[in-house]
């Protein structure tokens, strides 16, 4: 069985989620945007899911002043 690490970044708005996705994809990070459930403790909003580690992605987004918060993720985290 192969488990893939998924980095989950909560974004404050759809606009920032799209900006993050464009920056990340342009630099080779496979990622996608998903809408959070309304039952989430952070309310409804958007999440960027990145296949792989958060390390480089966090540095990139911080460098471009894109606000985000990191949520623990894993192969079985489907409660987005």
Secondary structure, DSSP 8 states (H G I E B T S, - for coil): -----EEEEEESSHHHHHHHHHHHHHTT--EEEEE--TTSTT-S-EEEEEES-SHHHHHHHHHTT---EEE---TT----
